[in-house]
Amino acid sequence: MNSTEEARQISQVTERLLNRFPTASREAVEIAVEGAVAHFAGTRIRDFIPLLVERTATARLASLIET
């Protein structure tokens, strides 16, 4: 996966999470996604990064909303 495609998919992740967590601000969702992206920054194999970012950011947002 090239970096342009990865960025496009990460953008789609952000939009899906905004729909999934309508009470969360755009800023909170973007911070969760950016944090997840940073977590996987050193990963050599990039094919599953968007999926892993979505799962990580979803867990983060769910824990924020529950509290």
N, CA, C and O atoms as a Maestro MAE file, in Angstrom:
{
 s_m_m2io_version
 :::
 2.0.0
}

f_m_ct {
 s_m_title
 :::
 protein
 m_atom[268] {
  # First column is atom index #
  i_m_mmod_type
  r_m_x_coord
  r_m_y_coord
  r_m_z_coord
  i_m_residue_number
  s_m_chain_name
  s_m_pdb_residue_name
  s_m_pdb_atom_name
  i_m_atomic_number
  :::
  1 25 0.855 -1.166 0.000 1 A "MET " " N  " 7
  2 3 0.000 0.000 0.000 1 A "MET " " CA " 6
  3 2 0.905 1.234 0.000 1 A "MET " " C  " 6
  4 15 1.838 1.331 0.797 1 A "MET " " O  " 8
  5 25 0.621 2.159 -0.890 2 A "ASN " " N  " 7
  6 3 1.420 3.381 -0.912 2 A "ASN " " CA " 6
  7 2 0.873 4.395 0.098 2 A "ASN " " C  " 6
  8 15 -0.234 4.233 0.613 2 A "ASN " " O  " 8
  9 25 1.640 5.420 0.369 3 A "SER " " N  " 7
  10 3 1.270 6.380 1.416 3 A "SER " " CA " 6
  11 2 0.020 7.179 1.056 3 A "SER " " C  " 6
  12 15 -0.733 7.569 1.948 3 A "SER " " O  " 8
  13 25 -0.214 7.427 -0.220 4 A "THR " " N  " 7
  14 3 -1.414 8.154 -0.637 4 A "THR " " CA " 6
  15 2 -2.661 7.330 -0.343 4 A "THR " " C  " 6
  16 15 -3.651 7.851 0.170 4 A "THR " " O  " 8
  17 25 -2.611 6.067 -0.663 5 A "GLU " " N  " 7
  18 3 -3.754 5.184 -0.404 5 A "GLU " " CA " 6
  19 2 -3.979 5.027 1.097 5 A "GLU " " C  " 6
  20 15 -5.120 5.024 1.559 5 A "GLU " " O  " 8
  21 25 -2.910 4.899 1.845 6 A "GLU " " N  " 7
  22 3 -3.049 4.784 3.298 6 A "GLU " " CA " 6
  23 2 -3.700 6.038 3.878 6 A "GLU " " C  " 6
  24 15 -4.588 5.940 4.725 6 A "GLU " " O  " 8
  25 25 -3.268 7.206 3.432 7 A "ALA " " N  " 7
  26 3 -3.850 8.467 3.910 7 A "ALA " " CA " 6
  27 2 -5.328 8.556 3.557 7 A "ALA " " C  " 6
  28 15 -6.132 9.029 4.360 7 A "ALA " " O  " 8
  29 25 -5.689 8.104 2.363 8 A "ARG " " N  " 7
  30 3 -7.098 8.119 1.946 8 A "ARG " " CA " 6
  31 2 -7.924 7.213 2.854 8 A "ARG " " C  " 6
  32 15 -9.020 7.582 3.277 8 A "ARG " " O  " 8
  33 25 -7.402 6.041 3.148 9 A "GLN " " N  " 7
  34 3 -8.128 5.113 4.006 9 A "GLN " " CA " 6
  35 2 -8.221 5.621 5.446 9 A "GLN " " C  " 6
  36 15 -9.237 5.416 6.110 9 A "GLN " " O  " 8
  37 25 -7.177 6.277 5.926 10 A "ILE " " N  " 7
  38 3 -7.210 6.845 7.273 10 A "ILE " " CA " 6
  39 2 -8.259 7.952 7.336 10 A "ILE " " C  " 6
  40 15 -8.957 8.086 8.341 10 A "ILE " " O  " 8
  41 25 -8.375 8.734 6.285 11 A "SER " " N  " 7
  42 3 -9.408 9.777 6.212 11 A "SER " " CA " 6
  43 2 -10.801 9.150 6.284 11 A "SER " " C  " 6
  44 15 -11.691 9.677 6.951 11 A "SER " " O  " 8
  45 25 -10.981 8.034 5.602 12 A "GLN " " N  " 7
  46 3 -12.259 7.323 5.660 12 A "GLN " " CA " 6
  47 2 -12.528 6.785 7.065 12 A "GLN " " C  " 6
  48 15 -13.673 6.770 7.516 12 A "GLN " " O  " 8
  49 25 -11.490 6.348 7.749 13 A "VAL " " N  " 7
  50 3 -11.629 5.892 9.134 13 A "VAL " " CA " 6
  51 2 -12.163 7.031 9.989 13 A "VAL " " C  " 6
  52 15 -13.083 6.838 10.783 13 A "VAL " " O  " 8
  53 25 -11.587 8.221 9.830 14 A "THR " " N  " 7
  54 3 -12.037 9.382 10.600 14 A "THR " " CA " 6
  55 2 -13.521 9.646 10.357 14 A "THR " " C  " 6
  56 15 -14.274 9.880 11.302 14 A "THR " " O  " 8
  57 25 -13.935 9.610 9.115 15 A "GLU " " N  " 7
  58 3 -15.346 9.859 8.791 15 A "GLU " " CA " 6
  59 2 -16.256 8.780 9.384 15 A "GLU " " C  " 6
  60 15 -17.330 9.091 9.900 15 A "GLU " " O  " 8
  61 25 -15.836 7.531 9.314 16 A "ARG " " N  " 7
  62 3 -16.655 6.451 9.900 16 A "ARG " " CA " 6
  63 2 -16.789 6.627 11.406 16 A "ARG " " C  " 6
  64 15 -17.862 6.414 11.971 16 A "ARG " " O  " 8
  65 25 -15.695 7.015 12.051 17 A "LEU " " N  " 7
  66 3 -15.742 7.189 13.508 17 A "LEU " " CA " 6
  67 2 -16.592 8.400 13.897 17 A "LEU " " C  " 6
  68 15 -17.253 8.383 14.935 17 A "LEU " " O  " 8
  69 25 -16.579 9.436 13.083 18 A "LEU " " N  " 7
  70 3 -17.464 10.579 13.349 18 A "LEU " " CA " 6
  71 2 -18.922 10.152 13.292 18 A "LEU " " C  " 6
  72 15 -19.739 10.630 14.080 18 A "LEU " " O  " 8
  73 25 -19.254 9.264 12.375 19 A "ASN " " N  " 7
  74 3 -20.624 8.743 12.281 19 A "ASN " " CA " 6
  75 2 -20.940 7.783 13.421 19 A "ASN " " C  " 6
  76 15 -22.059 7.764 13.934 19 A "ASN " " O  " 8
  77 25 -19.962 6.998 13.809 20 A "ARG " " N  " 7
  78 3 -20.180 6.005 14.868 20 A "ARG " " CA " 6
  79 2 -20.289 6.652 16.245 20 A "ARG " " C  " 6
  80 15 -21.008 6.157 17.113 20 A "ARG " " O  " 8
  81 25 -19.580 7.753 16.443 21 A "PHE " " N  " 7
  82 3 -19.581 8.460 17.727 21 A "PHE " " CA " 6
  83 2 -20.070 9.895 17.508 21 A "PHE " " C  " 6
  84 15 -19.275 10.834 17.561 21 A "PHE " " O  " 8
  85 25 -21.364 10.068 17.266 22 A "PRO " " N  " 7
  86 3 -21.883 11.403 16.937 22 A "PRO " " CA " 6
  87 2 -21.750 12.414 18.071 22 A "PRO " " C  " 6
  88 15 -21.773 13.618 17.818 22 A "PRO " " O  " 8
  89 25 -21.612 11.959 19.305 23 A "THR " " N  " 7
  90 3 -21.460 12.904 20.414 23 A "THR " " CA " 6
  91 2 -20.020 13.362 20.597 23 A "THR " " C  " 6
  92 15 -19.758 14.317 21.328 23 A "THR " " O  " 8
  93 25 -19.099 12.695 19.944 24 A "ALA " " N  " 7
  94 3 -17.689 13.080 20.030 24 A "ALA " " CA " 6
  95 2 -17.420 14.226 19.060 24 A "ALA " " C  " 6
  96 15 -17.972 14.264 17.961 24 A "ALA " " O  " 8
  97 25 -16.578 15.145 19.474 25 A "SER " " N  " 7
  98 3 -16.219 16.252 18.588 25 A "SER " " CA " 6
  99 2 -15.278 15.755 17.491 25 A "SER " " C  " 6
  100 15 -14.621 14.725 17.637 25 A "SER " " O  " 8
  101 25 -15.227 16.496 16.410 26 A "ARG " " N  " 7
  102 3 -14.300 16.157 15.327 26 A "ARG " " CA " 6
  103 2 -12.870 16.148 15.867 26 A "ARG " " C  " 6
  104 15 -12.064 15.294 15.499 26 A "ARG " " O  " 8
  105 25 -12.568 17.103 16.736 27 A "GLU " " N  " 7
  106 3 -11.231 17.190 17.303 27 A "GLU " " CA " 6
  107 2 -10.875 15.930 18.094 27 A "GLU " " C  " 6
  108 15 -9.762 15.416 17.975 27 A "GLU " " O  " 8
  109 25 -11.817 15.431 18.901 28 A "ALA " " N  " 7
  110 3 -11.563 14.227 19.694 28 A "ALA " " CA " 6
  111 2 -11.321 13.021 18.794 28 A "ALA " " C  " 6
  112 15 -10.436 12.208 19.062 28 A "ALA " " O  " 8
  113 25 -12.098 12.907 17.742 29 A "VAL " " N  " 7
  114 3 -11.935 11.792 16.810 29 A "VAL " " CA " 6
  115 2 -10.583 11.903 16.099 29 A "VAL " " C  " 6
  116 15 -9.857 10.917 15.974 29 A "VAL " " O  " 8
  117 25 -10.259 13.094 15.642 30 A "GLU " " N  " 7
  118 3 -8.988 13.278 14.942 30 A "GLU " " CA " 6
  119 2 -7.803 12.998 15.860 30 A "GLU " " C  " 6
  120 15 -6.807 12.423 15.423 30 A "GLU " " O  " 8
  121 25 -7.898 13.394 17.117 31 A "ILE " " N  " 7
  122 3 -6.822 13.120 18.073 31 A "ILE " " CA " 6
  123 2 -6.675 11.618 18.289 31 A "ILE " " C  " 6
  124 15 -5.557 11.105 18.343 31 A "ILE " " O  " 8
  125 25 -7.797 10.908 18.411 32 A "ALA " " N  " 7
  126 3 -7.748 9.455 18.592 32 A "ALA " " CA " 6
  127 2 -7.127 8.776 17.376 32 A "ALA " " C  " 6
  128 15 -6.313 7.863 17.515 32 A "ALA " " O  " 8
  129 25 -7.513 9.222 16.193 33 A "VAL " " N  " 7
  130 3 -6.970 8.639 14.961 33 A "VAL " " CA " 6
  131 2 -5.487 8.967 14.827 33 A "VAL " " C  " 6
  132 15 -4.684 8.089 14.512 33 A "VAL " " O  " 8
  133 25 -5.117 10.223 15.065 34 A "GLU " " N  " 7
  134 3 -3.713 10.615 14.955 34 A "GLU " " CA " 6
  135 2 -2.839 9.866 15.964 34 A "GLU " " C  " 6
  136 15 -1.707 9.492 15.657 34 A "GLU " " O  " 8
  137 25 -3.370 9.652 17.162 35 A "GLY " " N  " 7
  138 3 -2.627 8.889 18.163 35 A "GLY " " CA " 6
  139 2 -2.405 7.455 17.727 35 A "GLY " " C  " 6
  140 15 -1.329 6.893 17.928 35 A "GLY " " O  " 8
  141 25 -3.433 6.866 17.126 36 A "ALA " " N  " 7
  142 3 -3.317 5.499 16.637 36 A "ALA " " CA " 6
  143 2 -2.333 5.421 15.474 36 A "ALA " " C  " 6
  144 15 -1.541 4.482 15.392 36 A "ALA " " O  " 8
  145 25 -2.379 6.391 14.586 37 A "VAL " " N  " 7
  146 3 -1.435 6.430 13.463 37 A "VAL " " CA " 6
  147 2 -0.011 6.530 13.998 37 A "VAL " " C  " 6
  148 15 0.882 5.835 13.515 37 A "VAL " " O  " 8
  149 25 0.205 7.385 14.985 38 A "ALA " " N  " 7
  150 3 1.545 7.546 15.571 38 A "ALA " " CA " 6
  151 2 2.021 6.253 16.217 38 A "ALA " " C  " 6
  152 15 3.204 5.918 16.156 38 A "ALA " " O  " 8
  153 25 1.094 5.530 16.836 39 A "HIS " " N  " 7
  154 3 1.446 4.269 17.489 39 A "HIS " " CA " 6
  155 2 2.024 3.258 16.490 39 A "HIS " " C  " 6
  156 15 2.933 2.498 16.822 39 A "HIS " " O  " 8
  157 25 1.494 3.259 15.283 40 A "PHE " " N  " 7
  158 3 1.927 2.301 14.268 40 A "PHE " " CA " 6
  159 2 2.930 2.894 13.274 40 A "PHE " " C  " 6
  160 15 3.183 2.297 12.227 40 A "PHE " " O  " 8
  161 25 3.496 4.046 13.585 41 A "ALA " " N  " 7
  162 3 4.374 4.760 12.650 41 A "ALA " " CA " 6
  163 2 5.588 3.939 12.218 41 A "ALA " " C  " 6
  164 15 6.009 4.034 11.065 41 A "ALA " " O  " 8
  165 25 6.147 3.156 13.095 42 A "GLY " " N  " 7
  166 3 7.352 2.409 12.758 42 A "GLY " " CA " 6
  167 2 7.107 1.053 12.131 42 A "GLY " " C  " 6
  168 15 8.055 0.311 11.869 42 A "GLY " " O  " 8
  169 25 5.868 0.723 11.889 43 A "THR " " N  " 7
  170 3 5.537 -0.587 11.337 43 A "THR " " CA " 6
  171 2 5.977 -0.677 9.875 43 A "THR " " C  " 6
  172 15 5.649 0.187 9.062 43 A "THR " " O  " 8
  173 25 6.718 -1.725 9.559 44 A "ARG " " N  " 7
  174 3 7.225 -1.870 8.191 44 A "ARG " " CA " 6
  175 2 6.144 -2.306 7.215 44 A "ARG " " C  " 6
  176 15 6.056 -1.768 6.111 44 A "ARG " " O  " 8
  177 25 5.336 -3.256 7.597 45 A "ILE " " N  " 7
  178 3 4.267 -3.735 6.711 45 A "ILE " " CA " 6
  179 2 3.038 -2.876 6.982 45 A "ILE " " C  " 6
  180 15 2.494 -2.891 8.086 45 A "ILE " " O  " 8
  181 25 2.603 -2.131 5.973 46 A "ARG " " N  " 7
  182 3 1.593 -1.094 6.150 46 A "ARG " " CA " 6
  183 2 0.197 -1.521 5.692 46 A "ARG " " C  " 6
  184 15 -0.742 -0.734 5.818 46 A "ARG " " O  " 8
  185 25 0.027 -2.718 5.175 47 A "ASP " " N  " 7
  186 3 -1.238 -3.114 4.565 47 A "ASP " " CA " 6
  187 2 -2.436 -3.050 5.504 47 A "ASP " " C  " 6
  188 15 -3.545 -2.732 5.073 47 A "ASP " " O  " 8
  189 25 -2.226 -3.344 6.767 48 A "PHE " " N  " 7
  190 3 -3.347 -3.409 7.695 48 A "PHE " " CA " 6
  191 2 -3.413 -2.215 8.648 48 A "PHE " " C  " 6
  192 15 -4.206 -2.217 9.590 48 A "PHE " " O  " 8
  193 25 -2.588 -1.201 8.409 49 A "ILE " " N  " 7
  194 3 -2.545 -0.048 9.305 49 A "ILE " " CA " 6
  195 2 -3.911 0.642 9.415 49 A "ILE " " C  " 6
  196 15 -4.327 0.941 10.534 49 A "ILE " " O  " 8
  197 25 -4.626 0.910 8.326 50 A "PRO " " N  " 7
  198 3 -5.937 1.558 8.493 50 A "PRO " " CA " 6
  199 2 -6.892 0.754 9.398 50 A "PRO " " C  " 6
  200 15 -7.611 1.334 10.212 50 A "PRO " " O  " 8
  201 25 -6.894 -0.539 9.257 51 A "LEU " " N  " 7
  202 3 -7.739 -1.384 10.103 51 A "LEU " " CA " 6
  203 2 -7.305 -1.290 11.567 51 A "LEU " " C  " 6
  204 15 -8.138 -1.137 12.461 51 A "LEU " " O  " 8
  205 25 -6.010 -1.381 11.798 52 A "LEU " " N  " 7
  206 3 -5.499 -1.301 13.172 52 A "LEU " " CA " 6
  207 2 -5.739 0.080 13.775 52 A "LEU " " C  " 6
  208 15 -6.048 0.199 14.960 52 A "LEU " " O  " 8
  209 25 -5.598 1.105 12.969 53 A "VAL " " N  " 7
  210 3 -5.879 2.471 13.439 53 A "VAL " " CA " 6
  211 2 -7.344 2.597 13.823 53 A "VAL " " C  " 6
  212 15 -7.670 3.173 14.861 53 A "VAL " " O  " 8
  213 25 -8.221 2.063 12.994 54 A "GLU " " N  " 7
  214 3 -9.656 2.148 13.296 54 A "GLU " " CA " 6
  215 2 -9.983 1.428 14.595 54 A "GLU " " C  " 6
  216 15 -10.726 1.951 15.426 54 A "GLU " " O  " 8
  217 25 -9.444 0.252 14.772 55 A "ARG " " N  " 7
  218 3 -9.715 -0.503 16.004 55 A "ARG " " CA " 6
  219 2 -9.170 0.217 17.236 55 A "ARG " " C  " 6
  220 15 -9.840 0.289 18.266 55 A "ARG " " O  " 8
  221 25 -7.967 0.745 17.127 56 A "THR " " N  " 7
  222 3 -7.348 1.435 18.250 56 A "THR " " CA " 6
  223 2 -8.107 2.719 18.592 56 A "THR " " C  " 6
  224 15 -8.381 2.991 19.760 56 A "THR " " O  " 8
  225 25 -8.439 3.494 17.583 57 A "ALA " " N  " 7
  226 3 -9.159 4.746 17.810 57 A "ALA " " CA " 6
  227 2 -10.574 4.479 18.329 57 A "ALA " " C  " 6
  228 15 -11.072 5.221 19.176 57 A "ALA " " O  " 8
  229 25 -11.214 3.435 17.833 58 A "THR " " N  " 7
  230 3 -12.550 3.070 18.320 58 A "THR " " CA " 6
  231 2 -12.499 2.742 19.800 58 A "THR " " C  " 6
  232 15 -13.346 3.204 20.564 58 A "THR " " O  " 8
  233 25 -11.532 1.961 20.211 59 A "ALA " " N  " 7
  234 3 -11.403 1.591 21.625 59 A "ALA " " CA " 6
  235 2 -11.165 2.844 22.478 59 A "ALA " " C  " 6
  236 15 -11.737 2.990 23.558 59 A "ALA " " O  " 8
  237 25 -10.321 3.731 21.982 60 A "ARG " " N  " 7
  238 3 -10.031 4.970 22.723 60 A "ARG " " CA " 6
  239 2 -11.285 5.826 22.870 60 A "ARG " " C  " 6
  240 15 -11.583 6.308 23.963 60 A "ARG " " O  " 8
  241 25 -12.011 6.014 21.788 61 A "LEU " " N  " 7
  242 3 -13.220 6.839 21.832 61 A "LEU " " CA " 6
  243 2 -14.293 6.196 22.706 61 A "LEU " " C  " 6
  244 15 -14.992 6.889 23.445 61 A "LEU " " O  " 8
  245 25 -14.422 4.895 22.624 62 A "ALA " " N  " 7
  246 3 -15.416 4.195 23.451 62 A "ALA " " CA " 6
  247 2 -15.094 4.375 24.923 62 A "ALA " " C  " 6
  248 15 -15.998 4.566 25.736 62 A "ALA " " O  " 8
  249 25 -13.825 4.316 25.275 63 A "SER " " N  " 7
  250 3 -13.463 4.477 26.690 63 A "SER " " CA " 6
  251 2 -13.684 5.911 27.152 63 A "SER " " C  " 6
  252 15 -14.025 6.135 28.313 63 A "SER " " O  " 8
  253 25 -13.497 6.883 26.271 64 A "LEU " " N  " 7
  254 3 -13.743 8.279 26.636 64 A "LEU " " CA " 6
  255 2 -15.217 8.559 26.836 64 A "LEU " " C  " 6
  256 15 -15.602 9.310 27.732 64 A "LEU " " O  " 8
  257 25 -16.033 7.958 26.002 65 A "ILE " " N  " 7
  258 3 -17.482 8.202 26.063 65 A "ILE " " CA " 6
  259 2 -18.093 7.500 27.278 65 A "ILE " " C  " 6
  260 15 -19.039 8.011 27.876 65 A "ILE " " O  " 8
  261 25 -17.565 6.349 27.639 66 A "GLU " " N  " 7
  262 3 -18.092 5.603 28.775 66 A "GLU " " CA " 6
  263 2 -17.850 6.319 30.092 66 A "GLU " " C  " 6
  264 15 -18.625 6.148 31.033 66 A "GLU " " O  " 8
  265 25 -16.792 7.115 30.182 67 A "THR " " N  " 7
  266 3 -16.464 7.765 31.450 67 A "THR " " CA " 6
  267 2 -17.216 9.039 31.663 67 A "THR " " C  " 6
  268 15 -17.040 9.695 32.690 67 A "THR " " O  " 8
  :::
 }
 m_bond[267] {
  # First column is bond index #
  i_m_from
  i_m_to
  i_m_order
  :::
  1 1 2 1
  2 2 3 1
  3 3 4 2
  4 3 5 1
  5 5 6 1
  6 6 7 1
  7 7 8 2
  8 7 9 1
  9 9 10 1
  10 10 11 1
  11 11 12 2
  12 11 13 1
  13 13 14 1
  14 14 15 1
  15 15 16 2
  16 15 17 1
  17 17 18 1
  18 18 19 1
  19 19 20 2
  20 19 21 1
  21 21 22 1
  22 22 23 1
  23 23 24 2
  24 23 25 1
  25 25 26 1
  26 26 27 1
  27 27 28 2
  28 27 29 1
  29 29 30 1
  30 30 31 1
  31 31 32 2
  32 31 33 1
  33 33 34 1
  34 34 35 1
  35 35 36 2
  36 35 37 1
  37 37 38 1
  38 38 39 1
  39 39 40 2
  40 39 41 1
  41 41 42 1
  42 42 43 1
  43 43 44 2
  44 43 45 1
  45 45 46 1
  46 46 47 1
  47 47 48 2
  48 47 49 1
  49 49 50 1
  50 50 51 1
  51 51 52 2
  52 51 53 1
  53 53 54 1
  54 54 55 1
  55 55 56 2
  56 55 57 1
  57 57 58 1
  58 58 59 1
  59 59 60 2
  60 59 61 1
  61 61 62 1
  62 62 63 1
  63 63 64 2
  64 63 65 1
  65 65 66 1
  66 66 67 1
  67 67 68 2
  68 67 69 1
  69 69 70 1
  70 70 71 1
  71 71 72 2
  72 71 73 1
  73 73 74 1
  74 74 75 1
  75 75 76 2
  76 75 77 1
  77 77 78 1
  78 78 79 1
  79 79 80 2
  80 79 81 1
  81 81 82 1
  82 82 83 1
  83 83 84 2
  84 83 85 1
  85 85 86 1
  86 86 87 1
  87 87 88 2
  88 87 89 1
  89 89 90 1
  90 90 91 1
  91 91 92 2
  92 91 93 1
  93 93 94 1
  94 94 95 1
  95 95 96 2
  96 95 97 1
  97 97 98 1
  98 98 99 1
  99 99 100 2
  100 99 101 1
  101 101 102 1
  102 102 103 1
  103 103 104 2
  104 103 105 1
  105 105 106 1
  106 106 107 1
  107 107 108 2
  108 107 109 1
  109 109 110 1
  110 110 111 1
  111 111 112 2
  112 111 113 1
  113 113 114 1
  114 114 115 1
  115 115 116 2
  116 115 117 1
  117 117 118 1
  118 118 119 1
  119 119 120 2
  120 119 121 1
  121 121 122 1
  122 122 123 1
  123 123 124 2
  124 123 125 1
  125 125 126 1
  126 126 127 1
  127 127 128 2
  128 127 129 1
  129 129 130 1
  130 130 131 1
  131 131 132 2
  132 131 133 1
  133 133 134 1
  134 134 135 1
  135 135 136 2
  136 135 137 1
  137 137 138 1
  138 138 139 1
  139 139 140 2
  140 139 141 1
  141 141 142 1
  142 142 143 1
  143 143 144 2
  144 143 145 1
  145 145 146 1
  146 146 147 1
  147 147 148 2
  148 147 149 1
  149 149 150 1
  150 150 151 1
  151 151 152 2
  152 151 153 1
  153 153 154 1
  154 154 155 1
  155 155 156 2
  156 155 157 1
  157 157 158 1
  158 158 159 1
  159 159 160 2
  160 159 161 1
  161 161 162 1
  162 162 163 1
  163 163 164 2
  164 163 165 1
  165 165 166 1
  166 166 167 1
  167 167 168 2
  168 167 169 1
  169 169 170 1
  170 170 171 1
  171 171 172 2
  172 171 173 1
  173 173 174 1
  174 174 175 1
  175 175 176 2
  176 175 177 1
  177 177 178 1
  178 178 179 1
  179 179 180 2
  180 179 181 1
  181 181 182 1
  182 182 183 1
  183 183 184 2
  184 183 185 1
  185 185 186 1
  186 186 187 1
  187 187 188 2
  188 187 189 1
  189 189 190 1
  190 190 191 1
  191 191 192 2
  192 191 193 1
  193 193 194 1
  194 194 195 1
  195 195 196 2
  196 195 197 1
  197 197 198 1
  198 198 199 1
  199 199 200 2
  200 199 201 1
  201 201 202 1
  202 202 203 1
  203 203 204 2
  204 203 205 1
  205 205 206 1
  206 206 207 1
  207 207 208 2
  208 207 209 1
  209 209 210 1
  210 210 211 1
  211 211 212 2
  212 211 213 1
  213 213 214 1
  214 214 215 1
  215 215 216 2
  216 215 217 1
  217 217 218 1
  218 218 219 1
  219 219 220 2
  220 219 221 1
  221 221 222 1
  222 222 223 1
  223 223 224 2
  224 223 225 1
  225 225 226 1
  226 226 227 1
  227 227 228 2
  228 227 229 1
  229 229 230 1
  230 230 231 1
  231 231 232 2
  232 231 233 1
  233 233 234 1
  234 234 235 1
  235 235 236 2
  236 235 237 1
  237 237 238 1
  238 238 239 1
  239 239 240 2
  240 239 241 1
  241 241 242 1
  242 242 243 1
  243 243 244 2
  244 243 245 1
  245 245 246 1
  246 246 247 1
  247 247 248 2
  248 247 249 1
  249 249 250 1
  250 250 251 1
  251 251 252 2
  252 251 253 1
  253 253 254 1
  254 254 255 1
  255 255 256 2
  256 255 257 1
  257 257 258 1
  258 258 259 1
  259 259 260 2
  260 259 261 1
  261 261 262 1
  262 262 263 1
  263 263 264 2
  264 263 265 1
  265 265 266 1
  266 266 267 1
  267 267 268 2
  :::
 }
}
